[in-house]
Amino acid sequence: QVQLVESGGGLVQPGGSLRLSCAASGRTFSSYVMTWFRQAPGKEREFVAAIKWSDHSTYYADFVNGRFTISRDNTKNTVYLQMNSLKPEDTAVYYCAANRLTVVHIVSRFYDSWGQGTQVTVSS
């Protein structure tokens, strides 16, 4: 239904910043919830942030603690995750995910469109 392509991952030092992008295509997104999840080696996939396309409502996992910002660019059909003050614990594959929802969910099974993931490595 929606094709998602992540980009912007890479290697960054602790305390550094990185901006991830998720380009969406395939249809309109007015009724969609767009999210970021991440998965570190040996750990379960966890919710990071979400935004409702229609009203710009946002939601963040507790561990973000003000360090990350999710945003959108309607003209480019793109969702961003600006990550600041990165820690080694943030190292993971980051995925964007979407579904046609009216309520934000933080469980991955509610989302039926997924990108391929982009690797973020925080290390000195």
All heavy atoms as an XYZ file, in Angstrom:
974
protein
N       0.826     -1.191      0.000
C       0.000      0.000      0.000
C       0.864      1.246      0.000
O       0.583      2.192     -0.750
C      -0.931     -0.013      1.198
C      -1.926     -1.155      1.200
C      -2.872     -1.075      2.387
O      -2.946     -0.061      3.061
N      -3.600     -2.149      2.618
N       1.866      1.270      0.837
C       2.798      2.386      0.910
C       4.214      1.823      0.870
O       4.534      0.896      1.622
C       2.589      3.218      2.181
C       3.635      4.320      2.269
C       1.194      3.821      2.196
N       5.027      2.385      0.007
C       6.426      1.995     -0.067
C       7.272      3.008      0.704
O       7.109      4.218      0.535
C       6.895      1.919     -1.514
C       6.328      0.735     -2.291
C       4.862      0.910     -2.619
O       4.450      1.939     -3.153
N       4.072     -0.108     -2.298
N       8.160      2.495      1.542
C       8.967      3.331      2.415
C      10.444      3.028      2.193
O      10.837      1.860      2.135
C       8.618      3.087      3.885
C       7.145      3.235      4.269
C       6.932      2.793      5.715
C       6.686      4.675      4.082
N      11.243      4.078      2.106
C      12.676      3.937      1.908
C      13.391      4.832      2.904
O      13.243      6.053      2.859
C      13.094      4.292      0.472
C      14.602      4.148      0.321
C      12.372      3.403     -0.533
N      14.176      4.218      3.793
C      14.940      4.971      4.776
C      16.308      5.334      4.229
O      16.875      4.623      3.398
C      15.124      4.171      6.074
C      13.839      3.740      6.747
C      13.480      2.311      6.438
O      13.837      1.824      5.339
O      12.848      1.655      7.287
N      16.846      6.423      4.749
C      18.203      6.823      4.437
C      18.723      7.701      5.564
O      17.966      8.128      6.433
C      18.280      7.563      3.099
O      17.522      8.760      3.131
N      20.010      7.971      5.548
C      20.609      8.881      6.505
C      21.372      8.229      7.631
O      21.987      8.929      8.442
N      21.350      6.914      7.719
C      22.105      6.239      8.751
C      23.595      6.299      8.489
O      24.052      6.707      7.423
N      24.358      5.897      9.489
C      25.800      5.904      9.361
C      26.475      5.824     10.703
O      25.852      5.510     11.719
N      27.756      6.123     10.705
C      28.579      6.095     11.910
C      28.719      7.504     12.467
O      29.057      8.443     11.730
C      29.954      5.516     11.599
C      30.977      5.502     12.729
C      30.508      4.599     13.862
C      32.328      5.053     12.201
N      28.463      7.645     13.756
C      28.570      8.941     14.412
C      29.166      8.738     15.798
O      28.975      7.692     16.423
C      27.190      9.633     14.493
C      26.239      8.834     15.377
C      27.320     11.056     14.974
N      29.902      9.727     16.277
C      30.502      9.655     17.597
C      29.487      9.960     18.685
O      28.491     10.656     18.435
C      31.675     10.628     17.704
C      32.851     10.272     16.815
C      34.023     11.209     17.004
O      33.857     12.347     17.412
N      35.210     10.721     16.706
N      29.697      9.451     19.889
C      28.800      9.795     20.987
C      28.665     11.303     21.154
O      29.648     12.039     21.077
C      29.467      9.153     22.203
C      30.248      8.016     21.635
C      30.739      8.501     20.294
N      27.432     11.742     21.374
C      27.145     13.159     21.466
C      26.837     13.815     20.148
O      26.405     14.974     20.122
N      27.033     13.111     19.062
C      26.790     13.658     17.745
C      25.333     13.606     17.348
O      24.466     13.176     18.108
N      25.075     14.041     16.121
C      23.719     14.131     15.597
C      23.622     13.433     14.258
O      24.604     13.299     13.523
C      23.290     15.590     15.432
O      23.268     16.270     16.670
N      22.408     13.024     13.944
C      22.130     12.358     12.690
C      20.671     12.596     12.346
O      19.821     12.637     13.243
C      22.409     10.861     12.815
C      22.841     10.069     11.585
C      24.128     10.628     11.001
C      23.024      8.607     11.951
N      20.375     12.761     11.072
C      18.998     12.900     10.631
C      18.644     11.780      9.676
O      19.265     11.627      8.622
C      18.750     14.253      9.952
C      17.265     14.499      9.681
C      16.989     15.824      8.997
N      17.362     15.803      7.587
C      16.957     16.699      6.696
N      16.170     17.699      7.082
N      17.352     16.617      5.435
N      17.640     11.008     10.051
C      17.137      9.942      9.216
C      15.956     10.442      8.392
O      15.169     11.263      8.852
C      16.696      8.749     10.056
C      17.718      8.191     11.048
C      17.143      6.970     11.751
C      19.023      7.857     10.355
N      15.839      9.910      7.180
C      14.741     10.255      6.299
C      13.986      8.998      5.902
O      14.578      7.928      5.734
C      15.250     10.958      5.035
O      15.924     12.154      5.347
N      12.691      9.150      5.741
C      11.839      8.065      5.268
C      10.962      8.616      4.162
O      10.019      9.365      4.430
C      10.996      7.492      6.402
S       9.843      6.198      5.882
N      11.284      8.262      2.942
C      10.523      8.709      1.783
C       9.396      7.733      1.500
O       9.625      6.530      1.374
C      11.432      8.845      0.571
N       8.186      8.254      1.388
C       7.002      7.431      1.179
C       6.429      7.666     -0.204
O       6.467      8.778     -0.734
C       5.943      7.733      2.236
N       5.872      6.621     -0.774
C       5.233      6.722     -2.074
C       4.123      5.696     -2.174
O       4.034      4.767     -1.370
C       6.247      6.515     -3.204
O       6.804      5.211     -3.152
N       3.272      5.863     -3.180
C       2.241      4.882     -3.449
C       0.813      5.369     -3.293
O      -0.077      4.841     -3.951
N       0.603      6.370     -2.441
C      -0.734      6.882     -2.213
C      -0.672      8.139     -1.368
O       0.397      8.567     -0.961
C      -1.624      5.830     -1.549
C      -1.126      5.371     -0.196
C      -2.087      4.365      0.409
N      -3.393      4.954      0.623
C      -4.527      4.267      0.681
N      -4.516      2.945      0.534
N      -5.674      4.897      0.890
N      -1.840      8.694     -1.092
C      -1.912      9.828     -0.186
C      -1.798      9.347      1.251
O      -2.038      8.176      1.562
C      -3.209     10.613     -0.385
O      -4.328      9.748     -0.151
C      -3.293     11.161     -1.801
N      -1.473     10.274      2.142
C      -1.130      9.900      3.511
C      -1.931     10.634      4.578
O      -1.533     10.635      5.739
C       0.367     10.145      3.733
C       1.220      9.543      2.676
C       1.748     10.336      1.670
C       1.480      8.194      2.674
C       2.523      9.784      0.674
C       2.254      7.621      1.684
C       2.781      8.415      0.683
N      -3.040     11.221      4.213
C      -3.777     12.052      5.151
C      -4.295     11.280      6.353
O      -4.475     11.860      7.430
C      -4.931     12.749      4.436
O      -5.838     11.801      3.896
N      -4.549     10.000      6.215
C      -5.088      9.189      7.299
C      -4.046      8.262      7.915
O      -4.401      7.356      8.663
C      -6.267      8.362      6.798
O      -5.868      7.474      5.773
N      -2.784      8.495      7.643
C      -1.730      7.580      8.064
C      -1.032      8.028      9.336
O      -0.925      9.223      9.627
C      -0.680      7.434      6.961
C      -1.000      6.335      5.976
C      -2.013      6.487      5.046
C      -0.283      5.145      5.992
C      -2.318      5.478      4.153
C      -0.576      4.137      5.101
C      -1.590      4.301      4.182
O      -1.880      3.297      3.295
N      -0.574      7.027     10.082
C       0.376      7.218     11.163
C       1.735      6.732     10.679
O       1.863      5.608     10.185
C      -0.042      6.462     12.431
C       1.053      6.533     13.491
C      -1.348      7.045     12.977
N       2.729      7.571     10.808
C       4.090      7.240     10.419
C       4.932      7.106     11.675
O       4.831      7.932     12.582
C       4.676      8.322      9.506
C       3.800      8.691      8.325
S       3.658      7.362      7.100
C       5.323      7.352      6.430
N       5.769      6.077     11.710
C       6.523      5.788     12.926
C       7.967      5.436     12.609
O       8.322      5.104     11.482
C       5.914      4.612     13.705
O       6.099      3.396     12.967
C       4.430      4.818     13.955
N       8.788      5.520     13.639
C      10.140      4.982     13.634
C      10.253      3.930     14.728
O       9.857      4.166     15.870
C      11.188      6.072     13.866
C      11.368      6.998     12.714
C      10.775      8.208     12.545
C      12.214      6.787     11.582
N      11.205      8.775     11.359
C      12.084      7.927     10.749
C      13.070      5.773     11.181
C      12.771      8.071      9.544
C      13.755      5.902      9.982
C      13.599      7.039      9.182
N      10.788      2.771     14.358
C      11.168      1.722     15.288
C      12.663      1.478     15.144
O      13.270      1.869     14.160
C      10.409      0.424     15.003
C       8.959      0.445     15.390
C       8.014      1.070     14.591
C       8.530     -0.170     16.559
C       6.679      1.086     14.945
C       7.200     -0.170     16.919
C       6.274      0.464     16.114
N      13.235      0.796     16.115
C      14.633      0.409     16.013
C      14.833     -0.968     16.612
O      14.075     -1.410     17.467
C      15.550      1.425     16.701
C      15.471      1.432     18.216
C      16.354      2.534     18.788
N      16.446      2.466     20.231
C      17.093      3.341     20.989
N      17.720      4.367     20.417
N      17.127      3.202     22.302
N      15.881     -1.638     16.153
C      16.198     -2.966     16.651
C      17.702     -3.132     16.729
O      18.399     -3.050     15.719
C      15.593     -4.052     15.764
C      15.735     -5.453     16.327
C      14.848     -6.453     15.620
O      14.448     -6.241     14.475
N      14.528     -7.541     16.288
N      18.184     -3.361     17.938
C      19.596     -3.620     18.175
C      19.846     -5.119     18.133
O      18.927     -5.920     18.352
C      20.019     -3.042     19.523
N      21.089     -5.533     17.875
C      21.391     -6.963     17.829
C      21.000     -7.668     19.118
O      21.333     -7.215     20.214
C      22.904     -7.003     17.620
C      23.213     -5.712     16.935
C      22.260     -4.712     17.540
N      20.276     -8.768     18.987
C      19.875     -9.545     20.139
C      18.729     -8.974     20.945
O      18.389     -9.538     21.993
N      18.132     -7.884     20.495
C      17.045     -7.260     21.223
C      15.802     -7.194     20.349
O      15.869     -7.287     19.125
C      17.434     -5.853     21.688
C      18.645     -5.807     22.599
C      18.929     -4.407     23.088
C      17.846     -3.899     24.010
N      18.172     -2.553     24.566
N      14.669     -7.017     20.999
C      13.410     -6.902     20.282
C      13.270     -5.522     19.663
O      13.857     -4.543     20.121
C      12.236     -7.181     21.218
C      12.189     -8.599     21.754
C      10.969     -8.849     22.607
O      10.220     -7.889     22.885
O      10.753    -10.007     22.992
N      12.470     -5.466     18.615
C      12.193     -4.195     17.980
C      11.398     -3.301     18.929
O      10.438     -3.742     19.566
C      11.422     -4.421     16.685
C      11.275     -3.190     15.820
C      10.791     -3.567     14.427
N      11.746     -4.441     13.751
C      11.626     -4.821     12.486
N      10.589     -4.415     11.756
N      12.534     -5.623     11.946
N      11.788     -2.037     19.020
C      11.143     -1.133     19.951
C      10.723      0.162     19.269
O      11.371      0.641     18.330
C      12.048     -0.826     21.149
C      13.322     -0.089     20.813
C      14.165      0.210     22.041
O      13.651      0.092     23.172
O      15.355      0.560     21.869
N       9.665      0.727     19.775
C       9.118      1.970     19.263
C      10.011      3.143     19.619
O      10.565      3.208     20.718
C       7.716      2.174     19.844
C       7.111      3.509     19.546
C       6.490      3.745     18.335
C       7.158      4.524     20.478
C       5.923      4.966     18.054
C       6.595      5.754     20.217
C       5.978      5.972     18.998
N      10.141      4.076     18.684
C      10.940      5.269     18.911
C      10.074      6.527     18.892
O      10.078      7.307     19.842
C      12.064      5.400     17.869
C      12.849      6.692     18.094
C      12.985      4.194     17.926
N       9.335      6.730     17.804
C       8.566      7.961     17.648
C       7.474      7.756     16.611
O       7.569      6.872     15.760
C       9.462      9.131     17.241
N       6.450      8.598     16.663
C       5.345      8.523     15.717
C       4.816      9.912     15.427
O       4.922     10.828     16.257
C       4.215      7.643     16.254
N       4.235     10.057     14.251
C       3.579     11.293     13.874
C       2.337     10.957     13.059
O       2.364     10.081     12.201
C       4.533     12.225     13.091
C       3.869     13.579     12.813
C       5.000     11.580     11.795
C       4.848     14.626     12.298
N       1.259     11.655     13.350
C       0.047     11.538     12.546
C       0.125     12.540     11.407
O       0.361     13.730     11.624
C      -1.203     11.807     13.389
C      -1.496     10.749     14.431
C      -2.776     11.058     15.204
C      -3.996     10.955     14.311
N      -5.253     11.171     15.074
N      -0.043     12.025     10.187
C       0.088     12.890      9.035
C      -0.957     13.991      9.014
O      -0.690     15.100      8.564
C       0.007     12.061      7.750
C       0.624     12.736      6.582
C       0.020     13.515      5.655
C       2.010     12.687      6.220
N       0.928     13.960      4.738
C       2.165     13.469      5.051
C       3.133     12.063      6.774
C       3.393     13.637      4.430
C       4.360     12.228      6.156
C       4.471     13.002      4.998
N      -2.146     13.678      9.503
C      -3.264     14.601      9.373
C      -3.149     15.825     10.261
O      -3.399     16.948      9.809
C      -4.579     13.876      9.667
O      -4.578     13.335     10.979
N      -2.784     15.633     11.522
C      -2.811     16.749     12.465
C      -1.471     17.050     13.114
O      -1.407     17.890     14.017
C      -3.864     16.516     13.545
C      -3.597     15.285     14.394
O      -2.508     14.682     14.262
O      -4.487     14.911     15.180
N      -0.415     16.359     12.699
C       0.938     16.614     13.175
C       1.155     16.206     14.627
O       2.170     16.569     15.239
C       1.298     18.095     12.980
C       2.763     18.357     13.051
N       3.329     19.036     14.105
C       3.772     18.044     12.215
C       4.636     19.128     13.903
N       4.917     18.534     12.763
N       0.228     15.461     15.205
C       0.431     14.965     16.563
C       1.650     14.051     16.606
O       1.859     13.230     15.712
C      -0.803     14.204     17.040
O      -1.950     15.034     17.054
N       2.444     14.183     17.651
C       3.661     13.382     17.790
C       3.668     12.635     19.105
O       3.010     13.031     20.077
C       4.919     14.254     17.690
O       4.888     15.264     18.711
C       5.004     14.923     16.327
N       4.448     11.559     19.142
C       4.567     10.725     20.320
C       5.965     10.129     20.337
O       6.495      9.733     19.303
C       3.522      9.609     20.309
C       3.475      8.789     21.575
C       2.693      9.179     22.652
C       4.217      7.621     21.688
C       2.653      8.433     23.814
C       4.191      6.867     22.847
C       3.402      7.276     23.904
O       3.368      6.533     25.055
N       6.565     10.065     21.534
C       7.932      9.574     21.676
C       8.039      8.541     22.777
O       7.332      8.614     23.792
C       8.888     10.726     22.001
C       8.966     11.779     20.930
C       8.161     12.909     20.983
C       9.847     11.649     19.868
C       8.228     13.877     20.003
C       9.925     12.613     18.883
C       9.115     13.724     18.956
O       9.190     14.687     17.975
N       8.936      7.588     22.575
C       9.270      6.652     23.633
C       9.981      7.390     24.763
O      10.639      8.413     24.551
C      10.164      5.534     23.097
N       9.861      6.848     25.971
C      10.457      7.510     27.131
C      11.968      7.660     27.012
O      12.534      8.661     27.455
C      10.112      6.741     28.407
C       8.657      6.896     28.819
O       7.994      7.836     28.333
O       8.188      6.081     29.629
N      12.628      6.686     26.414
C      14.087      6.742     26.362
C      14.610      7.871     25.481
O      15.786      8.228     25.568
C      14.666      5.401     25.897
C      14.390      5.052     24.465
C      15.112      5.630     23.433
C      13.416      4.124     24.141
C      14.864      5.308     22.117
C      13.159      3.785     22.828
C      13.881      4.384     21.816
N      13.746      8.414     24.630
C      14.177      9.530     23.781
C      14.589     10.718     24.640
O      15.595     11.392     24.350
C      13.057      9.905     22.803
C      13.376     11.225     22.097
C      12.855      8.790     21.782
N      13.824     11.007     25.655
C      14.159     12.018     26.659
C      14.514     13.367     26.027
O      15.484     14.021     26.430
C      15.311     11.525     27.533
C      15.455     12.331     28.811
O      14.486     12.882     29.333
N      16.675     12.399     29.330
N      13.734     13.780     25.036
C      13.929     15.071     24.416
C      15.024     15.144     23.378
O      15.239     16.210     22.793
N      15.723     14.058     23.117
C      16.862     14.088     22.203
C      16.479     13.980     20.737
O      17.240     14.415     19.870
C      17.841     12.964     22.544
C      18.426     13.048     23.945
C      19.378     11.879     24.207
N      18.699     10.593     24.111
C      19.132      9.577     23.362
N      20.250      9.687     22.655
N      18.454      8.436     23.339
N      15.332     13.391     20.442
C      14.923     13.138     19.061
C      13.697     13.972     18.719
O      12.869     14.286     19.587
C      14.567     11.664     18.835
C      15.683     10.687     19.084
C      15.413      9.330     19.074
C      16.981     11.108     19.315
C      16.422      8.412     19.292
C      18.003     10.201     19.540
C      17.718      8.842     19.528
N      13.560     14.294     17.442
C      12.397     15.005     16.947
C      11.929     14.362     15.651
O      12.713     14.202     14.714
C      12.707     16.486     16.694
O      13.157     17.100     17.903
C      11.450     17.215     16.211
N      10.652     14.006     15.594
C      10.064     13.490     14.373
C       9.310     14.621     13.689
O       8.636     15.420     14.344
C       9.147     12.281     14.640
C       8.685     11.645     13.328
C       7.963     12.656     15.519
C       7.968     10.312     13.512
N       9.428     14.699     12.378
C       8.777     15.749     11.624
C       8.431     15.233     10.233
O       8.826     14.137      9.851
C       9.661     17.001     11.528
O      10.876     16.716     10.854
N       7.706     16.045      9.489
C       7.285     15.649      8.152
C       7.462     16.805      7.179
O       7.503     17.975      7.569
C       5.820     15.214      8.155
C       4.853     16.383      8.357
C       3.417     15.950      8.375
N       2.519     17.103      8.420
C       1.394     17.166      9.111
N       1.015     16.122      9.834
N       0.648     18.261      9.085
N       7.568     16.454      5.909
C       7.567     17.421      4.819
C       6.509     16.950      3.836
O       6.719     15.982      3.098
C       8.941     17.504      4.158
C       9.023     18.601      3.111
O       8.005     18.908      2.466
O      10.124     19.157      2.926
N       5.372     17.626      3.831
C       4.257     17.177      3.011
C       4.570     17.197      1.520
O       4.143     16.314      0.776
C       3.025     18.043      3.286
C       2.435     17.800      4.652
O       2.777     16.847      5.338
N       1.520     18.682      5.059
N       5.304     18.200      1.080
C       5.596     18.323     -0.344
C       6.502     17.211     -0.836
O       6.465     16.862     -2.016
C       6.224     19.677     -0.660
O       7.474     19.817      0.018
C       5.303     20.802     -0.219
N       7.317     16.655      0.039
C       8.242     15.589     -0.338
C       7.766     14.209      0.100
O       8.456     13.220     -0.167
C       9.621     15.855      0.250
C      10.270     17.134     -0.246
C      11.641     17.336      0.385
C      12.296     18.606     -0.116
N      13.629     18.816      0.511
N       6.624     14.140      0.781
C       6.127     12.877      1.322
C       7.213     12.161      2.124
O       7.444     10.958      1.968
C       5.601     11.971      0.210
C       4.331     12.489     -0.418
O       3.557     13.202      0.222
N       4.100     12.131     -1.668
N       7.854     12.901      2.992
C       8.995     12.389      3.728
C       8.837     12.670      5.215
O       8.395     13.752      5.602
C      10.303     13.016      3.214
O      10.481     12.670      1.834
C      11.496     12.516      4.003
N       9.198     11.692      6.017
C       9.240     11.817      7.462
C      10.693     11.783      7.905
O      11.490     10.994      7.387
C       8.437     10.695      8.144
C       8.568     10.781      9.660
C       6.974     10.774      7.740
N      11.027     12.627      8.865
C      12.391     12.730      9.348
C      12.461     12.360     10.823
O      11.501     12.525     11.575
C      12.928     14.148      9.175
C      12.906     14.647      7.759
C      11.861     15.437      7.294
C      13.928     14.323      6.878
C      11.833     15.890      5.996
C      13.914     14.773      5.574
C      12.864     15.558      5.134
O      12.850     16.008      3.839
N      13.613     11.878     11.217
C      13.924     11.691     12.625
C      15.263     12.369     12.893
O      16.309     11.857     12.493
C      13.985     10.213     13.005
C      14.207      9.933     14.490
C      12.987     10.372     15.305
C      14.506      8.458     14.736
N      15.200     13.522     13.528
C      16.403     14.238     13.921
C      16.861     13.708     15.266
O      16.125     13.788     16.249
C      16.138     15.739     14.010
C      17.328     16.556     14.481
C      18.472     16.540     13.506
O      18.271     16.742     12.313
N      19.678     16.284     13.988
N      18.065     13.179     15.322
C      18.599     12.569     16.529
C      19.806     13.369     16.989
O      20.786     13.512     16.255
C      18.977     11.112     16.285
C      17.824     10.255     15.778
S      18.249      8.496     15.681
C      19.468      8.550     14.361
N      19.731     13.876     18.205
C      20.812     14.633     18.811
C      21.293     13.928     20.070
O      20.607     13.069     20.619
C      20.351     16.051     19.152
C      19.869     16.823     17.953
O      20.451     16.741     16.871
N      18.800     17.601     18.134
N      22.462     14.312     20.529
C      23.034     13.743     21.750
C      23.024     12.224     21.722
O      22.628     11.561     22.686
C      22.284     14.266     22.978
O      22.332     15.675     23.048
N      23.467     11.674     20.634
C      23.412     10.230     20.451
C      24.341      9.499     21.415
O      25.429      9.984     21.744
C      23.762      9.869     19.014
C      22.645     10.142     18.006
C      23.183     10.150     16.587
C      21.542      9.100     18.151
N      23.883      8.339     21.845
C      24.603      7.494     22.775
C      24.906      6.154     22.121
O      24.211      5.747     21.188
C      23.775      7.258     24.041
C      23.270      8.513     24.719
C      22.327      8.156     25.858
C      21.776      9.400     26.521
N      20.833      9.051     27.622
N      25.919      5.442     22.608
C      26.172      4.102     22.069
C      24.947      3.188     22.149
O      24.773      2.327     21.279
C      27.312      3.581     22.950
C      28.038      4.819     23.361
C      26.965      5.859     23.547
N      24.112      3.379     23.152
C      22.906      2.576     23.293
C      21.898      2.808     22.171
O      20.964      2.022     22.015
C      22.219      2.855     24.637
C      23.133      2.708     25.836
C      23.788      4.022     26.202
O      23.178      4.807     26.958
O      24.925      4.259     25.737
N      22.066      3.878     21.415
C      21.189      4.153     20.281
C      21.565      3.348     19.044
O      20.846      3.406     18.039
C      21.213      5.642     19.930
C      20.652      6.506     21.044
O      19.615      6.128     21.623
O      21.251      7.564     21.326
N      22.664      2.639     19.088
C      23.088      1.830     17.951
C      22.040      0.771     17.637
O      21.668     -0.025     18.497
C      24.437      1.169     18.238
O      25.446      2.176     18.395
C      24.838      0.245     17.099
N      21.561      0.772     16.404
C      20.504     -0.143     15.997
C      20.219      0.058     14.519
O      20.687      1.021     13.903
C      19.219      0.091     16.806
N      19.441     -0.847     13.961
C      18.841     -0.620     12.665
C      17.534      0.121     12.891
O      16.688     -0.326     13.677
C      18.590     -1.933     11.911
C      17.890     -1.660     10.581
C      19.905     -2.663     11.664
N      17.371      1.232     12.225
C      16.182      2.054     12.374
C      15.265      1.839     11.181
O      15.696      1.909     10.027
C      16.558      3.535     12.493
C      17.097      3.893     13.853
C      18.349      3.455     14.255
C      16.342      4.661     14.744
C      18.841      3.756     15.514
C      16.827      4.976     15.994
C      18.080      4.521     16.378
O      18.568      4.835     17.629
N      14.004      1.588     11.472
C      12.999      1.322     10.463
C      11.896      2.361     10.535
O      11.481      2.760     11.626
C      12.343     -0.050     10.669
C      13.278     -1.227     10.622
C      13.911     -1.683     11.765
C      13.507     -1.905      9.430
C      14.756     -2.776     11.727
C      14.347     -2.998      9.381
C      14.966     -3.432     10.531
O      15.797     -4.521     10.484
N      11.398      2.779      9.389
C      10.150      3.518      9.390
C       9.021      2.563      9.036
O       9.201      1.587      8.308
C      10.178      4.719      8.443
S      10.447      4.365      6.701
N       7.859      2.839      9.600
C       6.698      1.983      9.414
C       5.447      2.843      9.375
O       5.392      3.900     10.006
C       6.595      0.945     10.533
N       4.435      2.365      8.662
C       3.229      3.154      8.475
C       2.005      2.264      8.369
O       2.092      1.086      8.010
C       3.346      4.019      7.212
N       0.873      2.858      8.671
C      -0.407      2.214      8.436
C      -1.497      3.266      8.461
O      -1.300      4.370      8.988
C      -0.705      1.125      9.460
C      -1.685      0.082      8.935
O      -2.203      0.198      7.819
N      -1.938     -0.944      9.742
N      -2.626      2.907      7.908
C      -3.785      3.782      7.900
C      -4.508      3.629      9.230
O      -5.302      2.710      9.422
C      -4.692      3.446      6.720
C      -5.814      4.429      6.482
C      -6.580      4.072      5.221
N      -7.624      5.028      4.920
C      -8.868      4.954      5.388
N      -9.209      3.953      6.186
N      -9.751      5.880      5.054
N      -4.214      4.533     10.145
C      -4.710      4.457     11.515
C      -5.226      5.812     11.961
O      -4.774      6.856     11.474
C      -3.605      4.003     12.467
C      -2.966      2.640     12.214
C      -1.718      2.483     13.071
C      -3.957      1.528     12.496
N      -6.141      5.779     12.895
C      -6.637      7.005     13.501
C      -6.047      7.241     14.882
O      -6.173      8.339     15.422
C      -8.165      6.976     13.610
O      -8.586      5.844     14.377
C      -8.797      6.892     12.222
N      -5.414      6.216     15.445
C      -4.802      6.295     16.763
C      -3.379      5.778     16.666
O      -3.127      4.760     16.012
C      -5.589      5.475     17.798
C      -4.911      5.526     19.156
C      -7.021      5.989     17.896
N      -2.460      6.446     17.314
C      -1.069      6.014     17.330
C      -0.921      4.771     18.193
O      -1.406      4.722     19.319
C      -0.153      7.134     17.843
C       1.265      6.607     18.073
C      -0.134      8.291     16.863
N      -0.243      3.759     17.662
C       0.095      2.557     18.410
C       1.608      2.426     18.477
O       2.313      2.810     17.545
C      -0.500      1.313     17.753
C      -1.996      1.286     17.741
N      -2.739      0.827     18.809
C      -2.891      1.687     16.790
C      -4.029      0.932     18.518
N      -4.146      1.446     17.305
N       2.097      1.863     19.573
C       3.529      1.703     19.766
C       3.976      0.258     19.625
O       5.134     -0.053     19.898
C       3.970      2.252     21.134
C       3.337      1.457     22.283
C       3.618      3.736     21.255
C       3.888      1.823     23.645
N       3.096     -0.606     19.176
C       3.408     -2.009     18.952
C       3.550     -2.226     17.454
O       2.703     -1.813     16.667
C       2.322     -2.926     19.534
C       2.659     -4.388     19.272
C       2.168     -2.666     21.022
N       4.612     -2.903     17.056
C       4.959     -3.004     15.649
C       3.918     -3.721     14.805
O       3.782     -3.432     13.611
C       6.324     -3.693     15.491
O       6.292     -5.017     16.003
N       3.166     -4.637     15.399
C       2.210     -5.422     14.627
C       1.077     -4.592     14.052
O       0.360     -5.076     13.174
C       1.641     -6.550     15.479
C       0.762     -6.099     16.639
C       0.252     -7.308     17.423
N      -0.578     -6.922     18.552
C      -1.895     -6.713     18.484
N      -2.530     -6.851     17.324
N      -2.571     -6.359     19.565
N       0.889     -3.386     14.514
C      -0.164     -2.530     13.986
C       0.216     -1.877     12.664
O      -0.629     -1.237     12.033
C      -0.525     -1.448     15.000
C      -1.343     -1.957     16.148
C      -0.741     -2.335     17.337
C      -2.717     -2.073     16.036
C      -1.497     -2.808     18.403
C      -3.481     -2.539     17.097
C      -2.863     -2.910     18.283
N       1.435     -2.031     12.232
C       1.908     -1.370     11.024
C       2.189     -2.391      9.927
O       2.875     -3.390     10.159
C       3.146     -0.526     11.340
C       2.809      0.525     12.356
C       2.982      0.292     13.711
C       2.258      1.740     11.952
C       2.617      1.245     14.647
C       1.898      2.689     12.888
C       2.071      2.439     14.236
O       1.699      3.378     15.165
N       1.659     -2.126      8.742
C       1.761     -3.090      7.654
C       2.696     -2.671      6.534
O       2.902     -3.439      5.589
C       0.373     -3.403      7.077
C      -0.309     -2.189      6.465
O       0.292     -1.098      6.427
O      -1.457     -2.341      6.008
N       3.254     -1.486      6.603
C       4.223     -1.026      5.619
C       5.526     -0.711      6.333
O       5.540      0.069      7.283
C       3.711      0.209      4.879
O       2.531     -0.088      4.147
N       6.602     -1.309      5.846
C       7.914     -1.163      6.491
C       8.987     -0.875      5.458
O       8.972     -1.420      4.351
C       8.292     -2.435      7.246
C       7.460     -2.690      8.459
C       6.236     -3.269      8.505
C       7.812     -2.355      9.805
N       5.784     -3.326      9.802
C       6.737     -2.772     10.627
C       8.923     -1.761     10.399
C       6.739     -2.602     12.003
C       8.932     -1.587     11.767
C       7.852     -2.005     12.557
N       9.920     -0.039      5.847
C      11.107      0.148      5.042
C      12.119     -0.946      5.303
O      11.927     -1.830      6.145
N      13.219     -0.883      4.582
C      14.253     -1.910      4.691
C      15.195     -1.685      5.869
O      15.961     -2.577      6.226
C      15.060     -1.976      3.392
C      16.096     -0.878      3.213
C      15.502      0.486      2.931
O      14.354      0.599      2.503
N      16.289      1.518      3.172
N      15.156     -0.516      6.459
C      15.996     -0.197      7.592
C      17.275      0.514      7.201
O      17.796      0.336      6.099
N      17.776      1.325      8.114
C      19.053      2.000      7.922
C      19.861      1.885      9.214
O      19.340      2.084     10.305
C      18.852      3.473      7.510
O      20.116      4.074      7.218
C      18.145      4.279      8.593
N      21.121      1.536      9.079
C      21.971      1.268     10.233
C      22.487      2.559     10.846
O      23.031      3.421     10.146
C      23.153      0.387      9.825
C      24.157      0.127     10.949
C      23.606     -0.788     12.007
O      23.050     -1.844     11.695
N      23.744     -0.394     13.281
N      22.332      2.678     12.153
C      22.908      3.775     12.926
C      23.885      3.176     13.920
O      23.515      2.315     14.723
C      21.823      4.586     13.659
C      22.458      5.598     14.613
C      20.919      5.284     12.659
N      25.115      3.623     13.863
C      26.146      3.146     14.772
C      26.747      4.336     15.499
O      27.254      5.268     14.862
C      27.241      2.381     14.025
O      26.661      1.281     13.319
C      28.286      1.856     15.000
N      26.689      4.311     16.821
C      27.232      5.380     17.655
C      28.432      4.808     18.396
O      28.285      3.972     19.283
C      26.187      5.917     18.639
C      26.759      7.098     19.416
C      24.915      6.319     17.904
N      29.604      5.253     18.015
C      30.827      4.692     18.573
C      31.969      5.673     18.395
O      32.014      6.436     17.426
C      31.174      3.369     17.886
O      32.405      2.850     18.355
N      32.893      5.651     19.340
C      34.098      6.449     19.239
C      35.256      5.647     18.672
O      36.338      6.165     18.461
C      34.488      7.006     20.615
O      34.723      5.962     21.542
